[in-house]
Amino acid sequence: MINVFQPDLGQAELAAIAETFASNWVGYGPRSARFEAEFAAHVGVPAESMIFLNSATSGLFLAVDLLGPGPGDEVVVPSQGFVANANAVLAGGARPVFCDVDPRTLNPTVSDVERVLGPRTKAVMLLHYGGAPGDVVAIADLCRRRGIPLIEDAACAPVSTVDGRRVGSFGDLAVWSFDSRKIITTGDGGMLYVRDPDLARRANRLAYHGLQDRSSFTTAAKGARRWWDLHLDEPGRRLIGNDMTAAIGSVQLARLPGFVRRRRQIAQAYDDLLHDVGGLRLPAPLPAGHTTSHYFYAVQMPEPVRDAVAEELLGQHIYTTFRYAPLHRVPIFGGADLPGTDEAARTTLLLPAHQSLSDAEVRRVAEALRTAVERRLVPARAG
């Protein structure tokens, strides 16, 4: 099977795990702190503002908790997003209010966001679809002018930039994902960025049971009398990452430029191989100054054709998919009239685009897609 998502792991990651085993400490410790500092430097933010967690989902839940929404409050979320976005809002006691997206980019415009802001809006949560930055600059400016915190879900955007500035650094809080399907992986894991220093310190406490000093439960006690005593101001959860996964993360982060370089080559190859397929729309060009992580390569075609093409390719052991199912169509979250999102969900298909694909596999996917699309669209168009 040619997969849509696939990790790229090797001997360097195994060696990092072996070193962690040899240290006899696999919980949160020096490797976790190093990975936090490395990733913060990669994004261009202070190391103390970055927290390594067990998942990006934990980061989303914690970000909402830090902002303190409650009954009657609302958080704006693109319907074209992952279920964790809306789950985090609901779990925090607020109501997700879904905004529409551009049907070509699958990212919301600033107008889409502004249209659903209201007096009860507690925050805006912005997903960078497939790694493309979208309208983040204008949305961040809108949020600042309105005094509304912005949470960036940069799970798919570890290297994406606008005018040289990393996505994730525009908002007040941001998360990145390192799960098994992401460009870099720690198996499971994520990063949370918190711009405000006081809020970042609180996030660190809440990520480890609410304790003021994590060293009380490690071998790092500094000789204080009765270091095992609890110092707790508010309850928290156990959301932190560990040194074993952080060791993998440090290796993966060093390999990230090569990963994205290969993904860029694959995207260019698809552009070259598929540009003349009638009825098939390729990804929209990025605006000037924008770069993407190339997490998705999304093509679009009419809905009945899209579904039939996906089934045909699956029969040839080529896995394609659509991410993410529109949240406003999920009954638990409530409905909305979002035509751009609905159009995108009917027509979009994600092709295999991970860095482990060979040139031959890319050609195989493109040729199979061309044949499947032209079989259904060319005769109808000619008639």
ZAFIKE-328022 format. One record per residue (C-alpha): residue in three letters; x, y, z; residue number from 1. Coordinates in steps of 0.001 Angstrom, whole numbers, plus 500000, padded with zeros to 6 digits. Example, Ala and Ser with C-alpha at 12.3 -4.5 7.8 and 13.67 -1.06 7.14 Angstrom:
NODE / resn / x / y / z / resi
NODE / Ala / 512300 / 495500 / 507800 / 1
NODE / Ser / 513670 / 498940 / 507140 / 2
***
This chain:
NODE / resn / x / y / z / resi
NODE / Met / 500000 / 500000 / 500000 / 1
NODE / Ile / 501187 / 503505 / 499149 / 2
NODE / Asn / 500105 / 505470 / 502210 / 3
NODE / Val / 499033 / 509082 / 502554 / 4
NODE / Phe / 500970 / 509410 / 505815 / 5
NODE / Gln / 504094 / 507525 / 506859 / 6
NODE / Pro / 506859 / 508259 / 509382 / 7
NODE / Asp / 510522 / 508391 / 508394 / 8
NODE / Leu / 512559 / 506784 / 511176 / 9
NODE / Gly / 516011 / 505211 / 511155 / 10
NODE / Gln / 519195 / 504334 / 512982 / 11
NODE / Ala / 519734 / 507821 / 514403 / 12
NODE / Glu / 516408 / 507672 / 516211 / 13
NODE / Leu / 517225 / 504175 / 517534 / 14
NODE / Ala / 520571 / 505419 / 518812 / 15
NODE / Ala / 518866 / 508311 / 520608 / 16
NODE / Ile / 516480 / 505893 / 522318 / 17
NODE / Ala / 519395 / 503650 / 523311 / 18
NODE / Glu / 521197 / 506623 / 524883 / 19
NODE / Thr / 518062 / 507442 / 526857 / 20
NODE / Phe / 517796 / 503862 / 528091 / 21
NODE / Ala / 521456 / 503945 / 529111 / 22
NODE / Ser / 520859 / 507093 / 531140 / 23
NODE / Asn / 518353 / 505144 / 533257 / 24
NODE / Trp / 515896 / 508073 / 533082 / 25
NODE / Val / 513080 / 507943 / 530531 / 26
NODE / Gly / 510583 / 510376 / 532107 / 27
NODE / Tyr / 510501 / 514147 / 531664 / 28
NODE / Gly / 514069 / 515356 / 532146 / 29
NODE / Pro / 517062 / 516900 / 530375 / 30
NODE / Arg / 516217 / 515548 / 526913 / 31
NODE / Ser / 512688 / 516920 / 527145 / 32
NODE / Ala / 514022 / 520330 / 528188 / 33
NODE / Arg / 516557 / 520233 / 525337 / 34
NODE / Phe / 513863 / 519396 / 522790 / 35
NODE / Glu / 511735 / 522282 / 524087 / 36
NODE / Ala / 514676 / 524673 / 523675 / 37
NODE / Glu / 515505 / 523328 / 520206 / 38
NODE / Phe / 511945 / 523658 / 518986 / 39
NODE / Ala / 511590 / 527126 / 520507 / 40
NODE / Ala / 514737 / 528217 / 518663 / 41
NODE / His / 513306 / 526692 / 515465 / 42
NODE / Val / 510113 / 528753 / 515855 / 43
NODE / Gly / 511986 / 531841 / 517050 / 44
NODE / Val / 510455 / 532223 / 520509 / 45
NODE / Pro / 511886 / 532023 / 524073 / 46
NODE / Ala / 512609 / 528508 / 525359 / 47
NODE / Glu / 510586 / 529094 / 528533 / 48
NODE / Ser / 507473 / 529675 / 526417 / 49
NODE / Met / 507546 / 526140 / 524944 / 50
NODE / Ile / 506228 / 523004 / 526688 / 51
NODE / Phe / 506684 / 519427 / 525436 / 52
NODE / Leu / 503452 / 517481 / 525953 / 53
NODE / Asn / 502175 / 513975 / 525340 / 54
NODE / Ser / 500063 / 515159 / 522381 / 55
NODE / Ala / 498970 / 518244 / 520481 / 56
NODE / Thr / 495433 / 517441 / 521623 / 57
NODE / Ser / 496579 / 517861 / 525216 / 58
NODE / Gly / 497983 / 521204 / 524136 / 59
NODE / Leu / 494643 / 522297 / 522674 / 60
NODE / Phe / 492768 / 521305 / 525828 / 61
NODE / Leu / 495340 / 523073 / 528000 / 62
NODE / Ala / 495259 / 526190 / 525815 / 63
NODE / Val / 491492 / 526443 / 526243 / 64
NODE / Asp / 491816 / 525845 / 529997 / 65
NODE / Leu / 494341 / 528679 / 530261 / 66
NODE / Leu / 491892 / 531117 / 528668 / 67
NODE / Gly / 489138 / 530062 / 531063 / 68
NODE / Pro / 485972 / 529993 / 528949 / 69
NODE / Gly / 482777 / 528950 / 530648 / 70
NODE / Pro / 479066 / 528449 / 530035 / 71
NODE / Gly / 477782 / 531043 / 527597 / 72
NODE / Asp / 481238 / 531750 / 526138 / 73
NODE / Glu / 482072 / 531002 / 522516 / 74
NODE / Val / 485256 / 530019 / 520691 / 75
NODE / Val / 485449 / 530465 / 516923 / 76
NODE / Val / 486763 / 527366 / 515135 / 77
NODE / Pro / 486983 / 526588 / 511394 / 78
NODE / Ser / 484570 / 523779 / 510624 / 79
NODE / Gln / 487245 / 522418 / 508301 / 80
NODE / Gly / 489351 / 521189 / 511191 / 81
NODE / Phe / 490159 / 518248 / 513428 / 82
NODE / Val / 487672 / 516973 / 515982 / 83
NODE / Ala / 490105 / 517803 / 518811 / 84
NODE / Asn / 489594 / 521521 / 518113 / 85
NODE / Ala / 485892 / 521405 / 518901 / 86
NODE / Asn / 486316 / 518800 / 521654 / 87
NODE / Ala / 488728 / 521095 / 523509 / 88
NODE / Val / 486210 / 523942 / 523383 / 89
NODE / Leu / 483317 / 521792 / 524599 / 90
NODE / Ala / 485408 / 520247 / 527371 / 91
NODE / Gly / 486337 / 523747 / 528516 / 92
NODE / Gly / 482669 / 524572 / 529012 / 93
NODE / Ala / 482266 / 526871 / 526019 / 94
NODE / Arg / 480472 / 526481 / 522691 / 95
NODE / Pro / 482348 / 526086 / 519391 / 96
NODE / Val / 481108 / 528549 / 516784 / 97
NODE / Phe / 482132 / 527389 / 513335 / 98
NODE / Cys / 483379 / 529698 / 510608 / 99
NODE / Asp / 483526 / 528918 / 506920 / 100
NODE / Val / 486655 / 528400 / 504803 / 101
NODE / Asp / 487750 / 529219 / 501290 / 102
NODE / Pro / 486734 / 526130 / 499256 / 103
NODE / Arg / 490040 / 526138 / 497355 / 104
NODE / Thr / 492533 / 526615 / 500183 / 105
NODE / Leu / 490393 / 525094 / 502976 / 106
NODE / Asn / 491664 / 527874 / 505252 / 107
NODE / Pro / 489376 / 530593 / 506660 / 108
NODE / Thr / 489727 / 534168 / 505475 / 109
NODE / Val / 489685 / 537059 / 507913 / 110
NODE / Ser / 486150 / 537813 / 506669 / 111
NODE / Asp / 485057 / 534249 / 507506 / 112
NODE / Val / 486292 / 534721 / 511063 / 113
NODE / Glu / 484976 / 538254 / 511526 / 114
NODE / Arg / 481520 / 537215 / 510314 / 115
NODE / Val / 480978 / 534958 / 513354 / 116
NODE / Leu / 482614 / 537047 / 516096 / 117
NODE / Gly / 480230 / 538182 / 518789 / 118
NODE / Pro / 480051 / 539673 / 522276 / 119
NODE / Arg / 480543 / 536214 / 523814 / 120
NODE / Thr / 483622 / 535274 / 521757 / 121
NODE / Lys / 486294 / 534184 / 524211 / 122
NODE / Ala / 488936 / 533109 / 521682 / 123
NODE / Val / 489621 / 532214 / 518058 / 124
NODE / Met / 491232 / 528870 / 517203 / 125
NODE / Leu / 492862 / 528837 / 513765 / 126
NODE / Leu / 493959 / 525673 / 511927 / 127
NODE / His / 496633 / 525977 / 509205 / 128
NODE / Tyr / 495190 / 523471 / 506732 / 129
NODE / Gly / 497777 / 521126 / 505290 / 130
NODE / Gly / 500547 / 523418 / 506483 / 131
NODE / Ala / 499509 / 526481 / 504450 / 132
NODE / Pro / 499586 / 529632 / 506636 / 133
NODE / Gly / 496312 / 530983 / 505275 / 134
NODE / Asp / 495113 / 534448 / 506351 / 135
NODE / Val / 496951 / 534262 / 509688 / 136
NODE / Val / 498421 / 537778 / 509576 / 137
NODE / Ala / 495056 / 539474 / 509044 / 138
NODE / Ile / 493302 / 537169 / 511521 / 139
NODE / Ala / 495938 / 537805 / 514200 / 140
NODE / Asp / 495592 / 541562 / 513606 / 141
NODE / Leu / 491797 / 541305 / 513881 / 142
NODE / Cys / 492078 / 539402 / 517162 / 143
NODE / Arg / 494503 / 541950 / 518616 / 144
NODE / Arg / 492209 / 544841 / 517684 / 145
NODE / Arg / 489233 / 543083 / 519257 / 146
NODE / Gly / 491161 / 541956 / 522342 / 147
NODE / Ile / 490447 / 538291 / 521565 / 148
NODE / Pro / 493146 / 535629 / 522189 / 149
NODE / Leu / 494240 / 533624 / 519145 / 150
NODE / Ile / 495145 / 529924 / 519396 / 151
NODE / Glu / 497055 / 528597 / 516375 / 152
NODE / Asp / 496704 / 524908 / 515585 / 153
NODE / Ala / 499977 / 524491 / 513699 / 154
NODE / Ala / 499905 / 520686 / 513928 / 155
NODE / Cys / 500548 / 520384 / 510183 / 156
NODE / Ala / 502817 / 523416 / 509855 / 157
NODE / Pro / 506215 / 522876 / 511528 / 158
NODE / Val / 508149 / 524938 / 508959 / 159
NODE / Ser / 505460 / 527147 / 507401 / 160
NODE / Thr / 506198 / 530882 / 507311 / 161
NODE / Val / 504812 / 534252 / 506311 / 162
NODE / Asp / 507543 / 536712 / 505279 / 163
NODE / Gly / 510093 / 534593 / 507155 / 164
NODE / Arg / 508127 / 534363 / 510394 / 165
NODE / Arg / 507128 / 530906 / 511599 / 166
NODE / Val / 503478 / 529989 / 511764 / 167
NODE / Gly / 502584 / 529464 / 515427 / 168
NODE / Ser / 504277 / 532667 / 516543 / 169
NODE / Phe / 501473 / 534984 / 515385 / 170
NODE / Gly / 498946 / 534062 / 518051 / 171
NODE / Asp / 498849 / 534049 / 521837 / 172
NODE / Leu / 499085 / 530257 / 522061 / 173
NODE / Ala / 499969 / 527566 / 519536 / 174
NODE / Val / 500297 / 523798 / 519263 / 175
NODE / Trp / 502300 / 521485 / 516997 / 176
NODE / Ser / 501781 / 517740 / 516619 / 177
NODE / Phe / 504373 / 514959 / 516518 / 178
NODE / Asp / 502016 / 511991 / 516263 / 179
NODE / Ser / 502731 / 509004 / 514026 / 180
NODE / Arg / 501272 / 510661 / 510909 / 181
NODE / Lys / 503009 / 514030 / 511117 / 182
NODE / Ile / 506071 / 515273 / 509204 / 183
NODE / Ile / 508242 / 514780 / 512277 / 184
NODE / Thr / 507115 / 512263 / 514856 / 185
NODE / Thr / 507829 / 511219 / 518412 / 186
NODE / Gly / 505245 / 508439 / 518188 / 187
NODE / Asp / 502877 / 510607 / 520179 / 188
NODE / Gly / 503673 / 514092 / 521357 / 189
NODE / Gly / 503185 / 517782 / 520826 / 190
NODE / Met / 504409 / 521262 / 521714 / 191
NODE / Leu / 502496 / 524100 / 523319 / 192
NODE / Tyr / 503666 / 527695 / 522913 / 193
NODE / Val / 502363 / 530313 / 525360 / 194
NODE / Arg / 503359 / 533886 / 524569 / 195
NODE / Asp / 502600 / 535478 / 527971 / 196
NODE / Pro / 505356 / 534520 / 530493 / 197
NODE / Asp / 502994 / 534333 / 533484 / 198
NODE / Leu / 500534 / 532209 / 531540 / 199
NODE / Ala / 503417 / 529997 / 530360 / 200
NODE / Arg / 504440 / 529352 / 533964 / 201
NODE / Arg / 500859 / 528467 / 534815 / 202
NODE / Ala / 500704 / 526147 / 531798 / 203
NODE / Asn / 503805 / 524349 / 533064 / 204
NODE / Arg / 502131 / 523816 / 536424 / 205
NODE / Leu / 498835 / 522633 / 534952 / 206
NODE / Ala / 500671 / 520214 / 532653 / 207
NODE / Tyr / 502012 / 518403 / 535711 / 208
NODE / His / 499138 / 518084 / 538178 / 209
NODE / Gly / 499246 / 521770 / 539107 / 210
NODE / Leu / 502461 / 521278 / 541091 / 211
NODE / Gln / 504709 / 524293 / 541507 / 212
NODE / Asp / 507879 / 522196 / 541417 / 213
NODE / Arg / 508189 / 519055 / 539288 / 214
NODE / Ser / 511494 / 518149 / 540922 / 215
NODE / Ser / 509607 / 516931 / 544010 / 216
NODE / Phe / 508788 / 513774 / 542061 / 217
NODE / Thr / 512133 / 513167 / 540379 / 218
NODE / Thr / 515705 / 512575 / 541459 / 219
NODE / Ala / 516364 / 516279 / 540843 / 220
NODE / Ala / 515403 / 517513 / 544346 / 221
NODE / Lys / 517707 / 520364 / 545264 / 222
NODE / Gly / 518217 / 519493 / 548931 / 223
NODE / Ala / 515237 / 521418 / 550239 / 224
NODE / Arg / 513893 / 520143 / 553546 / 225
NODE / Arg / 510982 / 517737 / 553051 / 226
NODE / Trp / 511188 / 518059 / 549276 / 227
NODE / Trp / 508352 / 515554 / 548941 / 228
NODE / Asp / 505747 / 517975 / 550323 / 229
NODE / Leu / 503086 / 519162 / 547870 / 230
NODE / His / 502784 / 522788 / 546787 / 231
NODE / Leu / 499537 / 523058 / 544876 / 232
NODE / Asp / 497495 / 526163 / 544066 / 233
NODE / Glu / 495069 / 524650 / 541522 / 234
NODE / Pro / 494443 / 521172 / 540111 / 235
NODE / Gly / 496077 / 520079 / 536886 / 236
NODE / Arg / 496571 / 516973 / 534769 / 237
NODE / Arg / 499539 / 514894 / 533686 / 238
NODE / Leu / 500155 / 516056 / 530141 / 239
NODE / Ile / 503951 / 516275 / 529901 / 240
NODE / Gly / 506130 / 514420 / 527429 / 241
NODE / Asn / 509114 / 512266 / 528314 / 242
NODE / Asp / 512809 / 511944 / 527533 / 243
NODE / Met / 512427 / 508845 / 525387 / 244
NODE / Thr / 510058 / 510523 / 522917 / 245
NODE / Ala / 511934 / 513826 / 523194 / 246
NODE / Ala / 515152 / 512064 / 522150 / 247
NODE / Ile / 513394 / 510925 / 518972 / 248
NODE / Gly / 512053 / 514448 / 518505 / 249
NODE / Ser / 515494 / 516054 / 518612 / 250
NODE / Val / 516707 / 513753 / 515841 / 251
NODE / Gln / 513571 / 514295 / 513774 / 252
NODE / Leu / 513814 / 518073 / 514161 / 253
NODE / Ala / 517376 / 518003 / 512832 / 254
NODE / Arg / 516118 / 516019 / 509837 / 255
NODE / Leu / 513121 / 518312 / 509234 / 256
NODE / Pro / 514712 / 520492 / 506500 / 257
NODE / Gly / 515424 / 517384 / 504432 / 258
NODE / Phe / 511918 / 516043 / 505020 / 259
NODE / Val / 510300 / 519241 / 503776 / 260
NODE / Arg / 512709 / 519534 / 500855 / 261
NODE / Arg / 511586 / 516076 / 499685 / 262
NODE / Arg / 507918 / 516945 / 500205 / 263
NODE / Arg / 508406 / 520061 / 498095 / 264
NODE / Gln / 509904 / 517921 / 495331 / 265
NODE / Ile / 506918 / 515567 / 495481 / 266
NODE / Ala / 504453 / 518455 / 495292 / 267
NODE / Gln / 506297 / 519857 / 492269 / 268
NODE / Ala / 506283 / 516418 / 490624 / 269
NODE / Tyr / 502515 / 516123 / 491078 / 270
NODE / Asp / 502101 / 519633 / 489647 / 271
NODE / Asp / 504122 / 518646 / 486577 / 272
NODE / Leu / 502457 / 515257 / 486102 / 273
NODE / Leu / 498852 / 516343 / 486656 / 274
NODE / His / 498608 / 519925 / 485377 / 275
NODE / Asp / 496863 / 518915 / 482132 / 276
NODE / Val / 494277 / 516488 / 483556 / 277
NODE / Gly / 490928 / 517941 / 482521 / 278
NODE / Gly / 488466 / 518473 / 485375 / 279
NODE / Leu / 491150 / 518095 / 488065 / 280
NODE / Arg / 492031 / 521129 / 490189 / 281
NODE / Leu / 495496 / 521196 / 491740 / 282
NODE / Pro / 496350 / 523042 / 494980 / 283
NODE / Ala / 495896 / 526797 / 494811 / 284
NODE / Pro / 499181 / 528762 / 494574 / 285
NODE / Leu / 500428 / 530282 / 497819 / 286
NODE / Pro / 500367 / 534053 / 498260 / 287
NODE / Ala / 503662 / 535913 / 497959 / 288
NODE / Gly / 505787 / 535561 / 501087 / 289
NODE / His / 504084 / 532340 / 502233 / 290
NODE / Thr / 505784 / 528950 / 502576 / 291
NODE / Thr / 504146 / 525655 / 503499 / 292
NODE / Ser / 505212 / 522447 / 505185 / 293
NODE / His / 503589 / 520454 / 502339 / 294
NODE / Tyr / 501728 / 518214 / 504746 / 295
NODE / Phe / 498824 / 517651 / 502346 / 296
NODE / Tyr / 498671 / 517544 / 498580 / 297
NODE / Ala / 494989 / 518193 / 497935 / 298
NODE / Val / 493336 / 517827 / 494534 / 299
NODE / Gln / 489704 / 518597 / 493774 / 300
NODE / Met / 487115 / 517138 / 491390 / 301
NODE / Pro / 483330 / 516741 / 491295 / 302
NODE / Glu / 481965 / 514757 / 494249 / 303
NODE / Pro / 480737 / 511551 / 492494 / 304
NODE / Val / 484004 / 511405 / 490571 / 305
NODE / Arg / 486061 / 512053 / 493734 / 306
NODE / Asp / 484493 / 509152 / 495610 / 307
NODE / Ala / 484760 / 506723 / 492683 / 308
NODE / Val / 488387 / 507711 / 492024 / 309
NODE / Ala / 489285 / 507136 / 495678 / 310
NODE / Glu / 487748 / 503648 / 495552 / 311
NODE / Glu / 489521 / 502791 / 492306 / 312
NODE / Leu / 492900 / 503894 / 493643 / 313
NODE / Leu / 492361 / 501944 / 496858 / 314
NODE / Gly / 491785 / 498855 / 494726 / 315
NODE / Gln / 495252 / 499505 / 493276 / 316
NODE / His / 496766 / 499731 / 496786 / 317
NODE / Ile / 497022 / 503528 / 496648 / 318
NODE / Tyr / 495491 / 505042 / 499765 / 319
NODE / Thr / 493904 / 508473 / 499470 / 320
NODE / Thr / 491639 / 510228 / 501952 / 321
NODE / Phe / 489943 / 513442 / 502956 / 322
NODE / Arg / 490796 / 515344 / 506122 / 323
NODE / Tyr / 488899 / 516649 / 507958 / 324
NODE / Ala / 485190 / 515836 / 508067 / 325
NODE / Pro / 483292 / 519141 / 508509 / 326
NODE / Leu / 482626 / 519681 / 512198 / 327
NODE / His / 479397 / 521589 / 511619 / 328
NODE / Arg / 477930 / 518370 / 510204 / 329
NODE / Val / 478609 / 516468 / 513443 / 330
NODE / Pro / 475386 / 516514 / 515510 / 331
NODE / Ile / 477102 / 516900 / 518896 / 332
NODE / Phe / 478635 / 520209 / 517774 / 333
NODE / Gly / 475547 / 521774 / 516192 / 334
NODE / Gly / 474923 / 522956 / 512643 / 335
NODE / Ala / 475661 / 526013 / 510526 / 336
NODE / Asp / 475354 / 527172 / 506921 / 337
NODE / Leu / 478926 / 526995 / 505624 / 338
NODE / Pro / 478901 / 526599 / 501819 / 339
NODE / Gly / 482664 / 526892 / 501337 / 340
NODE / Thr / 483348 / 524103 / 503819 / 341
NODE / Asp / 480643 / 521902 / 502307 / 342
NODE / Glu / 482039 / 522381 / 498803 / 343
NODE / Ala / 485562 / 521551 / 499951 / 344
NODE / Ala / 484345 / 518418 / 501738 / 345
NODE / Arg / 482521 / 517215 / 498625 / 346
NODE / Thr / 485377 / 517682 / 496192 / 347
NODE / Thr / 488769 / 517370 / 497944 / 348
NODE / Leu / 491027 / 514307 / 497928 / 349
NODE / Leu / 494454 / 514031 / 499573 / 350
NODE / Leu / 497168 / 512167 / 497687 / 351
NODE / Pro / 500155 / 510380 / 499246 / 352
NODE / Ala / 502752 / 513086 / 499872 / 353
NODE / His / 505102 / 511896 / 502635 / 354
NODE / Gln / 508875 / 512203 / 502328 / 355
NODE / Ser / 509470 / 508426 / 502066 / 356
NODE / Leu / 507784 / 508181 / 498656 / 357
NODE / Ser / 510053 / 507186 / 495797 / 358
NODE / Asp / 509916 / 508904 / 492424 / 359
NODE / Ala / 508437 / 505726 / 490970 / 360
NODE / Glu / 505651 / 505708 / 493567 / 361
NODE / Val / 504833 / 509351 / 492851 / 362
NODE / Arg / 504563 / 508561 / 489126 / 363
NODE / Arg / 502413 / 505530 / 489894 / 364
NODE / Val / 499998 / 507620 / 491951 / 365
NODE / Ala / 499821 / 510336 / 489308 / 366
NODE / Glu / 499282 / 507881 / 486443 / 367
NODE / Ala / 496577 / 505998 / 488342 / 368
NODE / Leu / 494842 / 509244 / 489256 / 369
NODE / Arg / 495000 / 510541 / 485667 / 370
NODE / Thr / 493510 / 507319 / 484298 / 371
NODE / Ala / 490741 / 507201 / 486912 / 372
NODE / Val / 489759 / 510854 / 486437 / 373
NODE / Glu / 489901 / 510895 / 482651 / 374
NODE / Arg / 487819 / 507721 / 482435 / 375
NODE / Arg / 485018 / 509565 / 484207 / 376
NODE / Leu / 485361 / 513157 / 483032 / 377
NODE / Val / 486784 / 513228 / 479493 / 378
NODE / Pro / 483977 / 511259 / 477763 / 379
NODE / Ala / 481304 / 513305 / 479520 / 380
NODE / Arg / 483015 / 516546 / 478536 / 381
NODE / Ala / 483480 / 515438 / 474928 / 382
NODE / Gly / 479779 / 514563 / 474656 / 383
***
